[in-house]
């Protein structure tokens, strides 16, 4: 969890934004909710939050 919080803050996101992201299906994890994968795929979830929060449109 520490790495997720750090990645969110480094991207300028709030704790509330991270909480919402954790509970929302994402294409970065093949449509899964990050919270559902956290225990078994921690590094994948951390990488997904980094990608998601730093994407530039």
Jmol script that loads the backbone (N, CA, C; Angstrom):
load data "model"
ATOM      1  N   UNK A   1       0.826  -1.181   0.000  1.00  0.00           N
ATOM      2  CA  UNK A   1       0.000   0.000   0.000  1.00  0.00           C
ATOM      3  C   UNK A   1       0.877   1.254   0.000  1.00  0.00           C
ATOM      4  N   UNK A   2       2.000   1.186   0.662  1.00  0.00           N
ATOM      5  CA  UNK A   2       2.910   2.323   0.729  1.00  0.00           C
ATOM      6  C   UNK A   2       3.340   2.764  -0.676  1.00  0.00           C
ATOM      7  N   UNK A   3       3.635   1.809  -1.546  1.00  0.00           N
ATOM      8  CA  UNK A   3       4.058   2.122  -2.908  1.00  0.00           C
ATOM      9  C   UNK A   3       2.920   2.752  -3.719  1.00  0.00           C
ATOM     10  N   UNK A   4       1.690   2.315  -3.490  1.00  0.00           N
ATOM     11  CA  UNK A   4       0.548   2.895  -4.185  1.00  0.00           C
ATOM     12  C   UNK A   4       0.343   4.354  -3.769  1.00  0.00           C
ATOM     13  N   UNK A   5       0.412   4.603  -2.479  1.00  0.00           N
ATOM     14  CA  UNK A   5       0.248   5.968  -1.977  1.00  0.00           C
ATOM     15  C   UNK A   5       1.354   6.858  -2.520  1.00  0.00           C
ATOM     16  N   UNK A   6       2.561   6.357  -2.515  1.00  0.00           N
ATOM     17  CA  UNK A   6       3.693   7.122  -3.028  1.00  0.00           C
ATOM     18  C   UNK A   6       3.519   7.439  -4.511  1.00  0.00           C
ATOM     19  N   UNK A   7       3.115   6.462  -5.302  1.00  0.00           N
ATOM     20  CA  UNK A   7       2.913   6.673  -6.734  1.00  0.00           C
ATOM     21  C   UNK A   7       1.819   7.708  -6.981  1.00  0.00           C
ATOM     22  N   UNK A   8       0.739   7.645  -6.225  1.00  0.00           N
ATOM     23  CA  UNK A   8      -0.352   8.605  -6.378  1.00  0.00           C
ATOM     24  C   UNK A   8       0.118  10.014  -6.027  1.00  0.00           C
ATOM     25  N   UNK A   9       0.801  10.149  -4.927  1.00  0.00           N
ATOM     26  CA  UNK A   9       1.271  11.475  -4.509  1.00  0.00           C
ATOM     27  C   UNK A   9       2.315  12.028  -5.465  1.00  0.00           C
ATOM     28  N   UNK A  10       3.187  11.171  -5.989  1.00  0.00           N
ATOM     29  CA  UNK A  10       4.184  11.623  -6.966  1.00  0.00           C
ATOM     30  C   UNK A  10       3.525  12.136  -8.237  1.00  0.00           C
ATOM     31  N   UNK A  11       2.345  11.619  -8.544  1.00  0.00           N
ATOM     32  CA  UNK A  11       1.604  12.052  -9.723  1.00  0.00           C
ATOM     33  C   UNK A  11       0.673  13.223  -9.404  1.00  0.00           C
ATOM     34  N   UNK A  12       0.720  13.711  -8.166  1.00  0.00           N
ATOM     35  CA  UNK A  12      -0.111  14.839  -7.773  1.00  0.00           C
ATOM     36  C   UNK A  12      -1.551  14.478  -7.488  1.00  0.00           C
ATOM     37  N   UNK A  13      -1.805  13.220  -7.193  1.00  0.00           N
ATOM     38  CA  UNK A  13      -3.170  12.754  -6.914  1.00  0.00           C
ATOM     39  C   UNK A  13      -3.419  12.672  -5.417  1.00  0.00           C
ATOM     40  N   UNK A  14      -4.664  12.828  -5.033  1.00  0.00           N
ATOM     41  CA  UNK A  14      -5.057  12.776  -3.625  1.00  0.00           C
ATOM     42  C   UNK A  14      -5.311  11.335  -3.182  1.00  0.00           C
ATOM     43  N   UNK A  15      -5.417  11.163  -1.871  1.00  0.00           N
ATOM     44  CA  UNK A  15      -5.764   9.847  -1.335  1.00  0.00           C
ATOM     45  C   UNK A  15      -7.158   9.435  -1.804  1.00  0.00           C
ATOM     46  N   UNK A  16      -8.056  10.401  -1.919  1.00  0.00           N
ATOM     47  CA  UNK A  16      -9.414  10.107  -2.399  1.00  0.00           C
ATOM     48  C   UNK A  16      -9.383   9.615  -3.842  1.00  0.00           C
ATOM     49  N   UNK A  17      -8.547  10.224  -4.658  1.00  0.00           N
ATOM     50  CA  UNK A  17      -8.404   9.796  -6.053  1.00  0.00           C
ATOM     51  C   UNK A  17      -7.875   8.366  -6.128  1.00  0.00           C
ATOM     52  N   UNK A  18      -6.897   8.051  -5.289  1.00  0.00           N
ATOM     53  CA  UNK A  18      -6.358   6.693  -5.245  1.00  0.00           C
ATOM     54  C   UNK A  18      -7.418   5.699  -4.802  1.00  0.00           C
ATOM     55  N   UNK A  19      -8.201   6.053  -3.813  1.00  0.00           N
ATOM     56  CA  UNK A  19      -9.260   5.171  -3.326  1.00  0.00           C
ATOM     57  C   UNK A  19     -10.277   4.890  -4.422  1.00  0.00           C
ATOM     58  N   UNK A  20     -10.658   5.920  -5.149  1.00  0.00           N
ATOM     59  CA  UNK A  20     -11.588   5.739  -6.264  1.00  0.00           C
ATOM     60  C   UNK A  20     -10.979   4.842  -7.330  1.00  0.00           C
ATOM     61  N   UNK A  21      -9.729   5.084  -7.679  1.00  0.00           N
ATOM     62  CA  UNK A  21      -9.046   4.276  -8.694  1.00  0.00           C
ATOM     63  C   UNK A  21      -8.986   2.806  -8.271  1.00  0.00           C
ATOM     64  N   UNK A  22      -8.681   2.547  -7.012  1.00  0.00           N
ATOM     65  CA  UNK A  22      -8.575   1.172  -6.520  1.00  0.00           C
ATOM     66  C   UNK A  22      -9.881   0.395  -6.654  1.00  0.00           C
ATOM     67  N   UNK A  23     -11.000   1.102  -6.626  1.00  0.00           N
ATOM     68  CA  UNK A  23     -12.309   0.448  -6.630  1.00  0.00           C
ATOM     69  C   UNK A  23     -13.031   0.504  -7.970  1.00  0.00           C
ATOM     70  N   UNK A  24     -12.322   0.949  -9.011  1.00  0.00           N
ATOM     71  CA  UNK A  24     -12.913   1.092 -10.337  1.00  0.00           C
ATOM     72  C   UNK A  24     -12.199   0.169 -11.327  1.00  0.00           C
ATOM     73  N   UNK A  25     -12.943  -0.590 -12.126  1.00  0.00           N
ATOM     74  CA  UNK A  25     -12.298  -1.427 -13.145  1.00  0.00           C
ATOM     75  C   UNK A  25     -11.408  -0.579 -14.055  1.00  0.00           C
ATOM     76  N   UNK A  26     -10.259  -1.128 -14.439  1.00  0.00           N
ATOM     77  CA  UNK A  26      -9.319  -0.391 -15.278  1.00  0.00           C
ATOM     78  C   UNK A  26      -8.770  -1.259 -16.400  1.00  0.00           C
ATOM     79  N   UNK A  27      -8.589  -0.646 -17.545  1.00  0.00           N
ATOM     80  CA  UNK A  27      -7.987  -1.337 -18.678  1.00  0.00           C
ATOM     81  C   UNK A  27      -6.534  -1.697 -18.440  1.00  0.00           C
ATOM     82  N   UNK A  28      -5.885  -1.008 -17.507  1.00  0.00           N
ATOM     83  CA  UNK A  28      -4.492  -1.328 -17.188  1.00  0.00           C
ATOM     84  C   UNK A  28      -4.367  -2.710 -16.529  1.00  0.00           C
ATOM     85  N   UNK A  29      -5.490  -3.231 -16.040  1.00  0.00           N
ATOM     86  CA  UNK A  29      -5.503  -4.557 -15.408  1.00  0.00           C
ATOM     87  C   UNK A  29      -6.571  -5.440 -16.061  1.00  0.00           C
ATOM     88  N   UNK A  30      -6.730  -5.307 -17.360  1.00  0.00           N
ATOM     89  CA  UNK A  30      -7.683  -6.116 -18.135  1.00  0.00           C
ATOM     90  C   UNK A  30      -9.111  -6.034 -17.599  1.00  0.00           C
ATOM     91  N   UNK A  31      -9.512  -4.847 -17.152  1.00  0.00           N
ATOM     92  CA  UNK A  31     -10.880  -4.641 -16.691  1.00  0.00           C
ATOM     93  C   UNK A  31     -11.138  -5.008 -15.247  1.00  0.00           C
ATOM     94  N   UNK A  32     -10.128  -5.458 -14.537  1.00  0.00           N
ATOM     95  CA  UNK A  32     -10.300  -5.823 -13.126  1.00  0.00           C
ATOM     96  C   UNK A  32     -10.223  -4.579 -12.237  1.00  0.00           C
ATOM     97  N   UNK A  33     -10.815  -4.683 -11.062  1.00  0.00           N
ATOM     98  CA  UNK A  33     -10.653  -3.633 -10.060  1.00  0.00           C
ATOM     99  C   UNK A  33      -9.317  -3.870  -9.356  1.00  0.00           C
ATOM    100  N   UNK A  34      -8.485  -2.861  -9.231  1.00  0.00           N
ATOM    101  CA  UNK A  34      -7.186  -3.031  -8.578  1.00  0.00           C
ATOM    102  C   UNK A  34      -7.294  -3.628  -7.171  1.00  0.00           C
ATOM    103  N   UNK A  35      -8.299  -3.235  -6.426  1.00  0.00           N
ATOM    104  CA  UNK A  35      -8.453  -3.737  -5.062  1.00  0.00           C
ATOM    105  C   UNK A  35      -8.616  -5.261  -5.036  1.00  0.00           C
ATOM    106  N   UNK A  36      -9.202  -5.818  -6.072  1.00  0.00           N
ATOM    107  CA  UNK A  36      -9.407  -7.267  -6.118  1.00  0.00           C
ATOM    108  C   UNK A  36      -8.127  -8.040  -6.419  1.00  0.00           C
ATOM    109  N   UNK A  37      -7.131  -7.357  -6.960  1.00  0.00           N
ATOM    110  CA  UNK A  37      -5.878  -8.015  -7.327  1.00  0.00           C
ATOM    111  C   UNK A  37      -4.732  -7.707  -6.386  1.00  0.00           C
ATOM    112  N   UNK A  38      -4.954  -6.829  -5.448  1.00  0.00           N
ATOM    113  CA  UNK A  38      -3.857  -6.312  -4.650  1.00  0.00           C
ATOM    114  C   UNK A  38      -3.057  -7.387  -3.913  1.00  0.00           C
ATOM    115  N   UNK A  39      -3.702  -8.341  -3.322  1.00  0.00           N
ATOM    116  CA  UNK A  39      -2.980  -9.358  -2.544  1.00  0.00           C
ATOM    117  C   UNK A  39      -2.141 -10.284  -3.419  1.00  0.00           C
ATOM    118  N   UNK A  40      -2.628 -10.623  -4.600  1.00  0.00           N
ATOM    119  CA  UNK A  40      -1.927 -11.605  -5.431  1.00  0.00           C
ATOM    120  C   UNK A  40      -1.028 -10.983  -6.503  1.00  0.00           C
ATOM    121  N   UNK A  41      -1.266  -9.734  -6.858  1.00  0.00           N
ATOM    122  CA  UNK A  41      -0.499  -9.113  -7.938  1.00  0.00           C
ATOM    123  C   UNK A  41      -0.099  -7.685  -7.563  1.00  0.00           C
ATOM    124  N   UNK A  42       0.496  -7.537  -6.413  1.00  0.00           N
ATOM    125  CA  UNK A  42       0.822  -6.212  -5.882  1.00  0.00           C
ATOM    126  C   UNK A  42       1.647  -5.390  -6.860  1.00  0.00           C
ATOM    127  N   UNK A  43       2.689  -5.958  -7.422  1.00  0.00           N
ATOM    128  CA  UNK A  43       3.552  -5.201  -8.326  1.00  0.00           C
ATOM    129  C   UNK A  43       2.801  -4.779  -9.586  1.00  0.00           C
ATOM    130  N   UNK A  44       1.919  -5.612 -10.078  1.00  0.00           N
ATOM    131  CA  UNK A  44       1.109  -5.259 -11.245  1.00  0.00           C
ATOM    132  C   UNK A  44       0.190  -4.080 -10.940  1.00  0.00           C
ATOM    133  N   UNK A  45      -0.372  -4.065  -9.752  1.00  0.00           N
ATOM    134  CA  UNK A  45      -1.261  -2.972  -9.348  1.00  0.00           C
ATOM    135  C   UNK A  45      -0.467  -1.678  -9.193  1.00  0.00           C
ATOM    136  N   UNK A  46       0.708  -1.744  -8.612  1.00  0.00           N
ATOM    137  CA  UNK A  46       1.551  -0.554  -8.457  1.00  0.00           C
ATOM    138  C   UNK A  46       1.947  -0.004  -9.828  1.00  0.00           C
ATOM    139  N   UNK A  47       2.326  -0.864 -10.735  1.00  0.00           N
ATOM    140  CA  UNK A  47       2.695  -0.417 -12.083  1.00  0.00           C
ATOM    141  C   UNK A  47       1.489   0.178 -12.795  1.00  0.00           C
ATOM    142  N   UNK A  48       0.326  -0.408 -12.603  1.00  0.00           N
ATOM    143  CA  UNK A  48      -0.895   0.106 -13.233  1.00  0.00           C
ATOM    144  C   UNK A  48      -1.244   1.496 -12.711  1.00  0.00           C
ATOM    145  N   UNK A  49      -1.090   1.721 -11.410  1.00  0.00           N
ATOM    146  CA  UNK A  49      -1.390   3.057 -10.875  1.00  0.00           C
ATOM    147  C   UNK A  49      -0.385   4.072 -11.410  1.00  0.00           C
ATOM    148  N   UNK A  50       0.847   3.678 -11.534  1.00  0.00           N
ATOM    149  CA  UNK A  50       1.855   4.593 -12.102  1.00  0.00           C
ATOM    150  C   UNK A  50       1.491   4.967 -13.536  1.00  0.00           C
ATOM    151  N   UNK A  51       1.132   3.987 -14.324  1.00  0.00           N
ATOM    152  CA  UNK A  51       0.767   4.245 -15.722  1.00  0.00           C
ATOM    153  C   UNK A  51      -0.497   5.099 -15.818  1.00  0.00           C
ATOM    154  N   UNK A  52      -1.488   4.725 -15.052  1.00  0.00           N
ATOM    155  CA  UNK A  52      -2.766   5.406 -15.093  1.00  0.00           C
ATOM    156  C   UNK A  52      -2.656   6.867 -14.653  1.00  0.00           C
ATOM    157  N   UNK A  53      -1.925   7.129 -13.604  1.00  0.00           N
ATOM    158  CA  UNK A  53      -1.849   8.475 -13.048  1.00  0.00           C
ATOM    159  C   UNK A  53      -0.835   9.371 -13.754  1.00  0.00           C
ATOM    160  N   UNK A  54      -0.012   8.811 -14.611  1.00  0.00           N
ATOM    161  CA  UNK A  54       0.990   9.645 -15.282  1.00  0.00           C
ATOM    162  C   UNK A  54       0.759   9.750 -16.784  1.00  0.00           C
ATOM    163  N   UNK A  55      -0.323   9.172 -17.277  1.00  0.00           N
ATOM    164  CA  UNK A  55      -0.622   9.252 -18.708  1.00  0.00           C
ATOM    165  C   UNK A  55      -0.915  10.711 -19.087  1.00  0.00           C
ATOM    166  N   UNK A  56      -0.411  11.110 -20.232  1.00  0.00           N
ATOM    167  CA  UNK A  56      -0.667  12.469 -20.721  1.00  0.00           C
ATOM    168  C   UNK A  56      -1.506  12.383 -21.983  1.00  0.00           C
ATOM    169  N   UNK A  57      -2.564  13.155 -22.027  1.00  0.00           N
ATOM    170  CA  UNK A  57      -3.472  13.151 -23.165  1.00  0.00           C
ATOM    171  C   UNK A  57      -3.171  14.304 -24.062  1.00  0.00           C
TER     172      UNK A  57
END
end "model"
wireframe off; spacefill off
backbone 0.3
color backbone group
